[in-house]
Amino acid sequence: QQNQGMNFQRLNRSCSAIPLDRRGDNSGVNSNAQHTASNEFKNCIPPVQKAAEYALLSKAIYKIKDQNSPEFRKGSLSKLKLKCNFFYEDNSGICVMIVTSNILKYVAVVFRGSDEWRDWNSNRKILFAPFGPKESFLKFPWVIDSLVKVHRGFNNMVFGGDRYRKIADALEMARRENPNYQVAFTGHSLGAACSILAGAYTAWSMP
């Protein structure tokens, strides 16, 4: 209700002015380590221009039908000068593309959201399942931890069959071509869920 919640702007200003060791029991924590962790966290948050492009890509993928789609050459996407490295869609309902930006120096893995009945079929599979692919087609353990459970429909959308292997192979190729580019995962609705799962697994599995 009104006036019963926190004033987050005031809280943020007050916390930013308090030394870290006064916000809790941080005895034994090295100040350099705190500074490094803070910088690493900041690096995880994209600048406004990149975030805006990720949002635009999450919207555009609903119209893009293949790697050579005219959407890349007209309208708002044409101004971004993107290269589509990979586009994949199958009868499970998944639709994902990988694009690179030579202007902002990023590789983006973009998942489409719910757009057809097969997507809603995945959405309704709300029981939990172990996180990650079921088969060991990769060179590392394919289950991060048996205690980690996620939405079964979302997990199958990303890791079912050989879908993740195709995404990972294409992403690795894009990274080799652009070794200094930042990698981002993005999507809207169902695509957002898929991007979180794929992004978390990729961060754990790829150097």
N, CA, C and O of each residue as an XYZ file, in Angstrom:
828
protein
N       0.837     -1.187      0.000
C       0.000      0.000      0.000
C       0.878      1.245      0.000
O       2.075      1.182      0.282
N       0.258      2.377     -0.322
C       1.012      3.609     -0.419
C       1.636      3.973      0.927
O       1.018      3.824      1.981
N       2.889      4.459      0.858
C       3.647      4.910      2.025
C       4.098      3.784      2.948
O       4.677      4.044      4.003
N       3.838      2.533      2.561
C       4.280      1.425      3.389
C       5.485      0.710      2.805
O       6.061     -0.158      3.462
N       5.880      1.056      1.583
C       7.033      0.414      0.962
C       8.305      1.201      1.214
O       8.267      2.299      1.770
N       9.444      0.630      0.797
C      10.728      1.304      0.953
C      10.883      2.407     -0.089
O      10.367      2.309     -1.202
N      11.593      3.439      0.291
C      12.012      4.446     -0.671
C      13.345      3.972     -1.237
O      14.398      4.227     -0.652
N      13.298      3.272     -2.394
C      14.500      2.620     -2.908
C      15.545      3.625     -3.372
O      16.742      3.350     -3.287
N      15.113      4.789     -3.862
C      16.099      5.789     -4.270
C      16.870      6.289     -3.056
O      18.092      6.430     -3.101
N      16.137      6.561     -1.953
C      16.807      7.019     -0.748
C      17.696      5.921     -0.193
O      18.808      6.187      0.262
N      17.202      4.672     -0.229
C      17.986      3.545      0.272
C      19.263      3.379     -0.528
O      20.329      3.133      0.036
N      19.157      3.512     -1.844
C      20.320      3.356     -2.700
C      21.362      4.428     -2.419
O      22.557      4.141     -2.367
N      20.901      5.682     -2.236
C      21.840      6.767     -1.959
C      22.547      6.557     -0.621
O      23.746      6.805     -0.495
N      21.785      6.093      0.382
C      22.384      5.914      1.699
C      23.357      4.752      1.709
O      24.417      4.827      2.332
N      22.997      3.669      1.016
C      23.876      2.491      0.987
C      25.153      2.787      0.220
O      26.227      2.313      0.591
N      25.045      3.561     -0.840
C      26.239      3.830     -1.645
C      27.239      4.674     -0.878
O      28.425      4.702     -1.206
N      26.757      5.357      0.139
C      27.652      6.211      0.916
C      28.241      5.492      2.122
O      29.124      6.026      2.793
N      27.757      4.284      2.400
C      28.232      3.536      3.565
C      29.356      2.602      3.144
O      29.183      1.844      2.189
N      30.500      2.627      3.820
C      31.568      1.671      3.515
C      31.030      0.254      3.616
O      30.159     -0.037      4.436
N      31.562     -0.632      2.765
C      31.035     -1.984      2.690
C      31.083     -2.708      4.021
O      30.188     -3.494      4.331
N      32.132     -2.449      4.824
C      32.262     -3.179      6.064
C      31.254     -2.736      7.120
O      31.187     -3.334      8.194
N      30.458     -1.683      6.831
C      29.443     -1.254      7.771
C      28.066     -1.775      7.410
O      27.106     -1.549      8.148
N      27.952     -2.472      6.282
C      26.649     -2.973      5.861
C      26.380     -4.370      6.405
O      25.294     -4.915      6.209
N      27.319     -4.926      7.056
C      27.125     -6.262      7.593
C      28.440     -6.772      8.120
O      29.420     -6.027      8.151
N      28.490     -7.997      8.528
C      29.705     -8.579      9.071
C      30.579     -9.055      7.927
O      30.383    -10.149      7.398
N      31.546     -8.230      7.548
C      32.454     -8.577      6.454
C      33.871     -8.757      6.982
O      34.844     -8.523      6.266
N      33.980     -9.171      8.228
C      35.297     -9.352      8.826
C      36.099    -10.354      8.021
O      35.605    -11.421      7.659
N      37.333    -10.000      7.750
C      38.201    -10.910      7.012
C      38.101    -10.762      5.510
O      38.864    -11.389      4.776
N      37.166     -9.938      5.034
C      37.009     -9.749      3.600
C      37.987     -8.687      3.131
O      37.988     -7.567      3.642
N      38.800     -9.028      2.180
C      39.801     -8.108      1.659
C      39.142     -6.998      0.858
O      38.276     -7.259      0.022
N      39.555     -5.747      1.113
C      38.942     -4.615      0.414
C      39.200     -4.677     -1.078
O      38.350     -4.266     -1.868
N      40.370     -5.188     -1.482
C      40.664     -5.328     -2.910
C      39.720     -6.335     -3.562
O      39.269     -6.144     -4.691
N      39.432     -7.408     -2.830
C      38.510     -8.419     -3.349
C      37.110     -7.829     -3.492
O      36.396     -8.133     -4.448
N      36.717     -6.973     -2.524
C      35.422     -6.325     -2.598
C      35.351     -5.425     -3.831
O      34.353     -5.408     -4.550
N      36.435     -4.679     -4.056
C      36.473     -3.763     -5.203
C      36.413     -4.545     -6.512
O      35.713     -4.151     -7.445
N      37.152     -5.661     -6.579
C      37.144     -6.496     -7.788
C      35.764     -7.062     -8.050
O      35.287     -7.043     -9.185
N      35.109     -7.573     -6.994
C      33.769     -8.133     -7.144
C      32.781     -7.077     -7.606
O      31.901     -7.349     -8.423
N      32.934     -5.858     -7.073
C      32.049     -4.762     -7.474
C      32.225     -4.429     -8.945
O      31.242     -4.214     -9.654
N      33.470     -4.383     -9.412
C      33.725     -4.089    -10.824
C      33.204     -5.193    -11.730
O      32.674     -4.916    -12.806
N      33.351     -6.454    -11.299
C      32.857     -7.566    -12.098
C      31.340     -7.498    -12.228
O      30.785     -7.791    -13.287
N      30.671     -7.106    -11.135
C      29.210     -6.983    -11.179
C      28.792     -5.881    -12.148
O      27.841     -6.045    -12.912
N      29.513     -4.752    -12.112
C      29.198     -3.660    -13.015
C      29.382     -4.082    -14.464
O      28.613     -3.669    -15.331
N      30.401     -4.904    -14.737
C      30.661     -5.351    -16.099
C      29.573     -6.265    -16.632
O      29.441     -6.434    -17.845
N      28.783     -6.863    -15.726
C      27.694     -7.743    -16.136
C      26.476     -6.958    -16.608
O      25.607     -7.509    -17.283
N      26.408     -5.681    -16.259
C      25.264     -4.861    -16.619
C      25.598     -4.097    -17.894
O      26.517     -3.278    -17.891
N      24.868     -4.348    -18.991
C      25.208     -3.673    -20.249
C      24.871     -2.195    -20.200
O      23.934     -1.800    -19.507
N      25.619     -1.369    -20.927
C      25.265      0.052    -21.034
C      23.925      0.204    -21.731
O      23.423     -0.733    -22.351
N      23.363      1.378    -21.623
C      22.005      1.614    -22.115
C      21.869      1.292    -23.594
O      20.881      0.681    -24.000
N      22.846      1.692    -24.414
C      22.736      1.480    -25.856
C      22.700     -0.011    -26.193
O      21.915     -0.442    -27.038
N      23.548     -0.794    -25.531
C      23.532     -2.234    -25.773
C      22.221     -2.851    -25.304
O      21.633     -3.675    -26.005
N      21.765     -2.456    -24.123
C      20.520     -3.002    -23.594
C      19.356     -2.703    -24.531
O      18.477     -3.542    -24.728
N      19.355     -1.500    -25.109
C      18.302     -1.125    -26.049
C      18.363     -1.994    -27.308
O      17.324     -2.384    -27.842
N      19.568     -2.297    -27.779
C      19.704     -3.157    -28.959
C      19.262     -4.584    -28.645
O      18.626     -5.230    -29.477
N      19.591     -5.079    -27.459
C      19.153     -6.424    -27.076
C      17.620     -6.503    -27.061
O      17.035     -7.486    -27.515
N      16.988     -5.461    -26.536
C      15.523     -5.419    -26.506
C      14.951     -5.383    -27.921
O      13.951     -6.039    -28.214
N      15.598     -4.610    -28.795
C      15.153     -4.519    -30.188
C      15.285     -5.869    -30.889
O      14.407     -6.257    -31.660
N      16.374     -6.582    -30.626
C      16.563     -7.914    -31.214
C      15.521     -8.897    -30.694
O      15.032     -9.743    -31.443
N      15.182     -8.786    -29.415
C      14.175     -9.675    -28.825
C      12.812     -9.474    -29.470
O      12.006    -10.402    -29.540
N      12.560     -8.270    -29.936
C      11.318     -7.974    -30.651
C      11.408     -8.391    -32.115
O      10.455     -8.941    -32.667
N      12.541     -8.134    -32.736
C      12.700     -8.362    -34.175
C      12.651     -9.833    -34.549
O      12.229    -10.173    -35.654
N      13.074    -10.714    -33.647
C      13.159    -12.131    -33.999
C      11.786    -12.734    -34.303
O      11.702    -13.781    -34.946
N      10.719    -12.089    -33.851
C       9.379    -12.570    -34.183
C       9.099    -12.467    -35.686
O       8.283    -13.216    -36.223
N       9.780    -11.536    -36.358
C       9.562    -11.331    -37.791
C      10.627    -12.005    -38.654
O      10.399    -12.241    -39.840
N      11.765    -12.311    -38.084
C      12.873    -12.879    -38.851
C      12.625    -14.363    -39.106
O      12.295    -15.110    -38.185
N      12.785    -14.781    -40.345
C      12.461    -16.156    -40.730
C      13.680    -16.984    -41.124
O      13.607    -18.213    -41.157
N      14.793    -16.331    -41.422
C      15.994    -17.078    -41.775
C      17.203    -16.168    -41.642
O      17.079    -14.993    -41.294
N      18.372    -16.727    -41.923
C      19.633    -16.010    -41.731
C      19.777    -14.820    -42.663
O      20.493    -13.868    -42.353
N      19.095    -14.870    -43.813
C      19.189    -13.790    -44.795
C      17.917    -12.948    -44.837
O      17.584    -12.372    -45.872
N      17.229    -12.879    -43.742
C      15.962    -12.154    -43.686
C      16.135    -10.687    -44.069
O      17.113    -10.055    -43.673
N      15.191    -10.143    -44.838
C      15.269     -8.717    -45.211
C      15.145     -7.787    -44.004
O      15.445     -6.598    -44.107
N      14.709     -8.317    -42.868
C      14.606     -7.485    -41.663
C      15.961     -6.884    -41.279
O      16.022     -5.816    -40.671
N      17.042     -7.575    -41.636
C      18.384     -7.062    -41.305
C      18.789     -5.890    -42.190
O      19.732     -5.164    -41.876
N      18.070     -5.707    -43.304
C      18.466     -4.681    -44.270
C      17.479     -3.517    -44.349
O      17.646     -2.618    -45.173
N      16.452     -3.530    -43.496
C      15.475     -2.440    -43.537
C      15.074     -2.055    -42.119
O      15.302     -2.800    -41.165
N      14.482     -0.895    -42.006
C      13.977     -0.459    -40.706
C      15.069     -0.228    -39.679
O      16.212      0.087    -40.012
N      14.684     -0.393    -38.422
C      15.596     -0.080    -37.316
C      16.795     -1.020    -37.251
O      17.873     -0.604    -36.827
N      16.631     -2.281    -37.664
C      17.750     -3.216    -37.609
C      18.854     -2.858    -38.583
O      20.027     -3.118    -38.311
N      18.500     -2.265    -39.718
C      19.500     -1.953    -40.734
C      20.538     -0.961    -40.210
O      21.686     -0.967    -40.654
N      20.138     -0.122    -39.278
C      21.058      0.877    -38.728
C      22.105      0.252    -37.799
O      23.133      0.865    -37.512
N      21.837     -0.956    -37.339
C      22.748     -1.593    -36.386
C      23.913     -2.296    -37.065
O      24.894     -2.648    -36.410
N      23.811     -2.506    -38.391
C      24.887     -3.149    -39.156
C      25.243     -4.513    -38.565
O      26.405     -4.794    -38.275
N      24.232     -5.346    -38.396
C      24.432     -6.653    -37.768
C      24.747     -7.722    -38.806
O      24.379     -7.618    -39.977
N      25.439     -8.749    -38.335
C      25.660     -9.943    -39.143
C      24.967    -11.114    -38.444
O      25.201    -11.369    -37.263
N      24.128    -11.811    -39.175
C      23.463    -12.980    -38.598
C      24.337    -14.210    -38.858
O      24.450    -14.672    -39.993
N      24.942    -14.723    -37.812
C      25.838    -15.868    -37.923
C      25.103    -17.194    -37.931
O      25.605    -18.187    -38.457
N      23.907    -17.209    -37.344
C      23.224    -18.487    -37.123
C      21.739    -18.229    -36.918
O      21.343    -17.290    -36.228
N      20.918    -19.091    -37.538
C      19.470    -19.042    -37.319
C      18.966    -20.476    -37.273
O      19.294    -21.296    -38.130
N      18.160    -20.761    -36.254
C      17.676    -22.139    -36.105
C      16.239    -22.144    -35.612
O      15.867    -21.393    -34.711
N      15.447    -23.003    -36.221
C      14.058    -23.202    -35.815
C      13.684    -24.643    -36.122
O      14.058    -25.173    -37.168
N      12.950    -25.278    -35.217
C      12.515    -26.652    -35.496
C      11.087    -26.856    -35.014
O      10.440    -25.916    -34.553
N      10.595    -28.101    -35.124
C       9.194    -28.364    -34.810
C       8.885    -28.388    -33.318
O       7.737    -28.617    -32.939
N       9.878    -28.159    -32.463
C       9.614    -28.040    -31.032
C       9.038    -26.671    -30.700
O       8.433    -26.485    -29.644
N       9.228    -25.704    -31.615
C       8.787    -24.342    -31.388
C       9.929    -23.390    -31.103
O       9.730    -22.175    -31.093
N      11.130    -23.918    -30.870
C      12.267    -23.038    -30.575
C      12.655    -22.238    -31.816
O      12.606    -22.740    -32.939
N      13.034    -21.004    -31.590
C      13.578    -20.162    -32.654
C      14.672    -19.327    -32.017
O      14.416    -18.588    -31.066
N      15.890    -19.441    -32.533
C      17.035    -18.747    -31.943
C      17.975    -18.289    -33.049
O      18.137    -18.963    -34.066
N      18.578    -17.154    -32.838
C      19.569    -16.665    -33.795
C      20.763    -16.113    -33.031
O      20.657    -15.738    -31.863
N      21.894    -16.072    -33.711
C      23.108    -15.477    -33.165
C      23.543    -14.378    -34.117
O      23.740    -14.620    -35.308
N      23.693    -13.170    -33.589
C      24.098    -12.030    -34.412
C      25.320    -11.367    -33.786
O      25.536    -11.455    -32.577
N      26.105    -10.711    -34.613
C      27.267     -9.969    -34.125
C      27.153     -8.517    -34.556
O      26.658     -8.203    -35.638
N      27.626     -7.640    -33.675
C      27.652     -6.210    -33.956
C      29.096     -5.741    -33.978
O      29.801     -5.826    -32.972
N      29.533     -5.244    -35.132
C      30.891     -4.703    -35.231
C      30.975     -3.287    -34.685
O      32.066     -2.747    -34.503
N      29.813     -2.688    -34.423
C      29.799     -1.328    -33.875
C      29.953     -1.357    -32.360
O      30.822     -0.682    -31.807
N      29.102     -2.146    -31.684
C      29.157     -2.222    -30.222
C      29.934     -3.436    -29.715
O      30.033     -3.652    -28.508
N      30.481     -4.220    -30.629
C      31.381     -5.310    -30.267
C      30.710     -6.348    -29.354
O      31.173     -6.592    -28.240
N      29.632     -6.946    -29.830
C      28.995     -8.008    -29.055
C      28.532     -9.139    -29.962
O      28.320     -8.963    -31.162
N      28.383    -10.303    -29.345
C      27.742    -11.463    -29.966
C      26.487    -11.728    -29.153
O      26.574    -11.964    -27.948
N      25.327    -11.694    -29.785
C      24.068    -11.867    -29.068
C      23.366    -13.144    -29.504
O      23.194    -13.403    -30.695
N      22.962    -13.936    -28.513
C      22.143    -15.123    -28.739
C      20.718    -14.725    -28.394
O      20.420    -14.409    -27.243
N      19.839    -14.740    -29.385
C      18.490    -14.198    -29.223
C      17.452    -15.308    -29.387
O      17.436    -16.004    -30.402
N      16.594    -15.469    -28.394
C      15.526    -16.470    -28.431
C      14.179    -15.790    -28.654
O      13.897    -14.744    -28.070
N      13.359    -16.389    -29.497
C      12.003    -15.872    -29.721
C      11.089    -16.310    -28.582
O      11.288    -17.366    -27.982
N      10.094    -15.492    -28.297
C       9.108    -15.834    -27.276
C       7.967    -16.664    -27.841
O       8.036    -17.134    -28.977
N       6.926    -16.842    -27.055
C       5.776    -17.658    -27.457
C       5.098    -17.053    -28.679
O       4.697    -15.889    -28.675
N       4.977    -17.873    -29.731
C       4.434    -17.354    -30.986
C       3.514    -18.355    -31.674
O       2.895    -18.022    -32.685
N       3.412    -19.572    -31.148
C       2.568    -20.590    -31.754
C       2.186    -21.615    -30.684
O       2.687    -21.571    -29.560
N       1.288    -22.541    -31.050
C       0.748    -23.466    -30.046
C       1.822    -24.352    -29.432
O       1.695    -24.754    -28.275
N       2.885    -24.668    -30.183
C       3.943    -25.529    -29.632
C       4.684    -24.820    -28.502
O       5.147    -25.462    -27.559
N       4.793    -23.504    -28.598
C       5.426    -22.753    -27.520
C       4.601    -22.831    -26.250
O       5.146    -23.007    -25.160
N       3.289    -22.700    -26.385
C       2.421    -22.774    -25.207
C       2.420    -24.180    -24.630
O       2.213    -24.358    -23.429
N       2.651    -25.179    -25.472
C       2.774    -26.541    -24.966
C       3.990    -26.662    -24.055
O       3.948    -27.381    -23.057
N       5.068    -25.969    -24.391
C       6.253    -25.952    -23.530
C       5.993    -25.149    -22.258
O       6.458    -25.513    -21.178
N       5.247    -24.058    -22.395
C       4.968    -23.210    -21.242
C       4.208    -23.956    -20.150
O       4.430    -23.720    -18.962
N       3.312    -24.854    -20.553
C       2.451    -25.504    -19.569
C       3.127    -26.665    -18.845
O       2.573    -27.198    -17.883
N       4.317    -27.062    -19.296
C       5.030    -28.166    -18.629
C       5.790    -27.612    -17.430
O       7.001    -27.397    -17.475
N       5.038    -27.388    -16.362
C       5.571    -26.626    -15.227
C       6.292    -27.489    -14.195
O       6.874    -26.949    -13.255
N       6.271    -28.808    -14.343
C       6.994    -29.637    -13.379
C       8.495    -29.403    -13.508
O       8.980    -28.980    -14.557
N       9.218    -29.683    -12.435
C      10.658    -29.454    -12.436
C      11.415    -30.593    -13.104
O      10.964    -31.739    -13.113
N      12.569    -30.258    -13.659
C      13.473    -31.237    -14.275
C      14.901    -30.804    -13.975
O      15.145    -29.620    -13.742
N      15.854    -31.741    -13.977
C      17.266    -31.366    -13.774
C      17.716    -30.359    -14.828
O      17.363    -30.475    -16.002
N      18.484    -29.388    -14.404
C      18.949    -28.319    -15.277
C      20.016    -28.813    -16.236
O      21.000    -29.423    -15.818
N      19.822    -28.548    -17.530
C      20.826    -28.897    -18.525
C      20.380    -30.015    -19.443
O      19.301    -30.578    -19.260
N      21.206    -30.345    -20.436
C      20.870    -31.427    -21.377
C      20.940    -32.788    -20.709
O      21.635    -32.961    -19.708
N      20.220    -33.751    -21.263
C      20.179    -35.091    -20.689
C      21.351    -35.944    -21.152
O      21.774    -36.855    -20.439
N      21.874    -35.662    -22.323
C      22.907    -36.517    -22.894
C      24.267    -35.831    -22.834
O      24.370    -34.609    -22.934
N      25.302    -36.639    -22.669
C      26.661    -36.102    -22.569
C      27.294    -35.973    -23.943
O      28.197    -36.734    -24.292
N      26.816    -35.001    -24.727
C      27.436    -34.778    -26.034
C      28.563    -33.763    -25.928
O      29.266    -33.509    -26.905
N      28.740    -33.176    -24.736
C      29.780    -32.179    -24.535
C      30.941    -32.781    -23.758
O      30.856    -33.912    -23.281
N      32.009    -32.034    -23.635
C      33.221    -32.552    -23.009
C      33.261    -32.330    -21.506
O      34.295    -32.545    -20.874
N      32.150    -31.903    -20.932
C      32.107    -31.635    -19.503
C      30.834    -32.251    -18.949
O      29.935    -32.588    -19.721
N      30.730    -32.408    -17.638
C      29.500    -32.976    -17.068
C      28.278    -32.193    -17.516
O      28.271    -30.964    -17.441
N      27.246    -32.883    -17.980
C      26.119    -32.198    -18.580
C      25.071    -31.797    -17.552
O      24.176    -31.009    -17.860
N      25.165    -32.320    -16.346
C      24.278    -31.882    -15.282
C      25.120    -31.145    -14.251
O      26.027    -31.730    -13.660
N      24.830    -29.869    -14.030
C      25.620    -29.060    -13.114
C      25.521    -29.605    -11.698
O      26.536    -29.774    -11.022
N      24.323    -29.877    -11.255
C      24.087    -30.418     -9.919
C      22.700    -31.033     -9.933
O      21.744    -30.402    -10.384
N      22.580    -32.251     -9.445
C      21.296    -32.940     -9.483
C      20.236    -32.229     -8.652
O      19.042    -32.464     -8.837
N      20.663    -31.361     -7.739
C      19.710    -30.632     -6.903
C      19.140    -29.408     -7.613
O      18.141    -28.838     -7.173
N      19.777    -29.004     -8.715
C      19.296    -27.836     -9.457
C      18.159    -28.263    -10.374
O      18.361    -29.034    -11.311
N      16.970    -27.758    -10.098
C      15.785    -28.103    -10.888
C      15.203    -26.835    -11.501
O      15.199    -25.773    -10.879
N      14.717    -26.963    -12.715
C      14.138    -25.816    -13.422
C      12.851    -26.257    -14.117
O      12.521    -27.442    -14.129
N      12.139    -25.311    -14.685
C      10.898    -25.548    -15.428
C      11.173    -26.549    -16.559
O      12.028    -26.312    -17.412
N      10.445    -27.658    -16.553
C      10.720    -28.738    -17.499
C      10.541    -28.303    -18.949
O      11.354    -28.644    -19.807
N       9.470    -27.545    -19.224
C       9.215    -27.120    -20.601
C      10.292    -26.202    -21.132
O      10.732    -26.353    -22.272
N      10.726    -25.246    -20.316
C      11.781    -24.336    -20.739
C      13.099    -25.079    -20.939
O      13.818    -24.843    -21.910
N      13.403    -25.976    -20.008
C      14.657    -26.731    -20.101
C      14.687    -27.583    -21.362
O      15.711    -27.653    -22.041
N      13.569    -28.231    -21.681
C      13.521    -29.072    -22.882
C      13.589    -28.232    -24.149
O      14.147    -28.662    -25.158
N      13.024    -27.044    -24.092
C      13.069    -26.168    -25.258
C      14.516    -25.843    -25.640
O      14.857    -25.785    -26.821
N      15.357    -25.635    -24.631
C      16.755    -25.274    -24.893
C      17.635    -26.501    -25.104
O      18.446    -26.541    -26.029
N      17.469    -27.505    -24.236
C      18.421    -28.615    -24.198
C      17.907    -29.925    -24.800
O      18.660    -30.894    -24.898
N      16.637    -29.964    -25.201
C      16.101    -31.186    -25.795
C      16.763    -31.509    -27.128
O      17.173    -30.615    -27.867
N      16.863    -32.816    -27.424
C      17.499    -33.226    -28.672
C      18.935    -32.732    -28.741
O      19.676    -32.816    -27.761
N      19.325    -32.216    -29.900
C      20.690    -31.675    -30.044
C      20.660    -30.169    -30.236
O      21.575    -29.590    -30.820
N      19.591    -29.531    -29.735
C      19.427    -28.097    -29.964
C      20.548    -27.277    -29.329
O      21.114    -26.395    -29.975
N      20.865    -27.559    -28.082
C      21.896    -26.751    -27.436
C      23.260    -26.977    -28.095
O      24.058    -26.044    -28.188
N      23.532    -28.183    -28.545
C      24.811    -28.430    -29.207
C      24.947    -27.561    -30.457
O      26.025    -27.035    -30.732
N      23.864    -27.410    -31.209
C      23.910    -26.562    -32.406
C      24.151    -25.106    -32.028
O      24.931    -24.407    -32.673
N      23.472    -24.660    -30.975
C      23.659    -23.279    -30.519
C      25.083    -23.068    -30.028
O      25.732    -22.082    -30.377
N      25.565    -24.008    -29.211
C      26.918    -23.882    -28.639
C      27.986    -23.898    -29.724
O      28.950    -23.136    -29.652
N      27.827    -24.754    -30.723
C      28.804    -24.818    -31.814
C      28.833    -23.506    -32.593
O      29.902    -22.991    -32.919
N      27.651    -22.973    -32.886
C      27.577    -21.721    -33.634
C      28.134    -20.564    -32.814
O      28.805    -19.681    -33.347
N      27.849    -20.576    -31.509
C      28.362    -19.517    -30.647
C      29.885    -19.584    -30.547
O      30.559    -18.554    -30.570
N      30.415    -20.783    -30.437
C      31.867    -20.939    -30.354
C      32.537    -20.431    -31.625
O      33.598    -19.810    -31.567
N      31.924    -20.693    -32.760
C      32.479    -20.200    -34.026
C      32.448    -18.670    -34.074
O      33.406    -18.036    -34.517
N      31.339    -18.086    -33.615
C      31.230    -16.622    -33.605
C      32.245    -16.014    -32.643
O      32.789    -14.943    -32.911
N      32.500    -16.680    -31.543
C      33.489    -16.188    -30.575
C      34.904    -16.262    -31.142
O      35.723    -15.380    -30.885
N      35.192    -17.303    -31.905
C      36.512    -17.414    -32.509
C      36.737    -16.310    -33.528
O      37.844    -15.783    -33.648
N      35.687    -15.960    -34.263
C      35.801    -14.895    -35.254
C      35.902    -13.521    -34.591
O      36.478    -12.586    -35.147
N      35.324    -13.420    -33.383
C      35.302    -12.137    -32.667
C      35.722    -12.363    -31.216
O      34.888    -12.266    -30.316
N      36.987    -12.658    -30.974
C      37.434    -13.098    -29.647
C      37.289    -12.053    -28.545
O      37.237    -12.411    -27.368
N      37.224    -10.791    -28.894
C      37.139     -9.745    -27.875
C      35.734     -9.181    -27.698
O      35.533     -8.202    -26.980
N      34.775     -9.802    -28.354
C      33.401     -9.312    -28.250
C      32.729     -9.850    -26.992
O      33.010    -10.962    -26.544
N      31.837     -9.038    -26.435
C      31.048     -9.479    -25.284
C      29.922    -10.383    -25.768
O      29.325    -10.129    -26.814
N      29.628    -11.440    -25.008
C      28.555    -12.375    -25.348
C      27.334    -12.061    -24.491
O      27.446    -11.895    -23.276
N      26.176    -11.980    -25.126
C      24.938    -11.689    -24.401
C      23.853    -12.657    -24.839
O      23.830    -13.103    -25.987
N      22.952    -12.979    -23.917
C      21.780    -13.799    -24.200
C      20.544    -12.951    -23.922
O      20.457    -12.295    -22.884
N      19.596    -12.964    -24.843
C      18.420    -12.117    -24.661
C      17.191    -12.765    -25.283
O      17.302    -13.689    -26.089
N      16.040    -12.280    -24.905
C      14.781    -12.796    -25.436
C      13.614    -12.194    -24.686
O      13.788    -11.560    -23.646
N      12.419    -12.399    -25.225
C      11.195    -11.878    -24.618
C      10.271    -13.028    -24.285
O      10.154    -13.974    -25.064
N       9.604    -12.960    -23.126
C       8.625    -13.960    -22.727
C       9.301    -15.333    -22.614
O      10.263    -15.483    -21.861
N       8.818    -16.317    -23.341
C       9.463    -17.634    -23.349
C      10.934    -17.506    -23.742
O      11.787    -18.233    -23.232
N      11.219    -16.578    -24.650
C      12.603    -16.354    -25.075
C      13.483    -15.868    -23.940
O      14.670    -16.191    -23.889
N      12.904    -15.088    -23.022
C      13.664    -14.629    -21.865
C      14.036    -15.807    -20.966
O      15.163    -15.897    -20.479
N      13.073    -16.712    -20.752
C      13.357    -17.899    -19.938
C      14.447    -18.751    -20.584
O      15.362    -19.219    -19.907
N      14.343    -18.947    -21.894
C      15.349    -19.744    -22.599
C      16.721    -19.086    -22.541
O      17.737    -19.765    -22.389
N      16.748    -17.759    -22.664
C      18.034    -17.057    -22.647
C      18.699    -17.159    -21.278
O      19.924    -17.241    -21.196
N      17.909    -17.156    -20.201
C      18.469    -17.302    -18.858
C      19.088    -18.683    -18.693
O      20.212    -18.809    -18.206
N      18.358    -19.720    -19.098
C      18.871    -21.086    -18.948
C      20.100    -21.304    -19.833
O      21.117    -21.824    -19.373
N      20.002    -20.911    -21.084
C      21.124    -21.100    -22.012
C      22.334    -20.259    -21.584
O      23.474    -20.718    -21.659
N      22.079    -19.042    -21.140
C      23.168    -18.169    -20.722
C      23.886    -18.700    -19.486
O      25.115    -18.689    -19.414
N      23.096    -19.168    -18.508
C      23.696    -19.701    -17.288
C      24.517    -20.943    -17.588
O      25.618    -21.103    -17.062
N      23.994    -21.815    -18.422
C      24.709    -23.055    -18.743
C      25.967    -22.761    -19.550
O      27.005    -23.388    -19.335
N      25.879    -21.817    -20.471
C      27.032    -21.473    -21.305
C      28.126    -20.823    -20.469
O      29.309    -21.103    -20.658
N      27.729    -19.954    -19.545
C      28.726    -19.309    -18.667
C      29.464    -20.336    -17.839
O      30.644    -20.159    -17.537
N      28.784    -21.408    -17.468
C      29.400    -22.462    -16.672
C      30.249    -23.388    -17.523
O      31.276    -23.883    -17.059
N      29.840    -23.630    -18.760
C      30.469    -24.675    -19.561
C      31.563    -24.183    -20.499
O      32.481    -24.932    -20.834
N      31.468    -22.924    -20.922
C      32.442    -22.410    -21.887
C      33.482    -21.545    -21.180
O      33.119    -20.758    -20.305
N      34.745    -21.666    -21.526
C      35.789    -20.829    -20.892
C      35.639    -19.365    -21.284
O      36.426    -18.525    -20.847
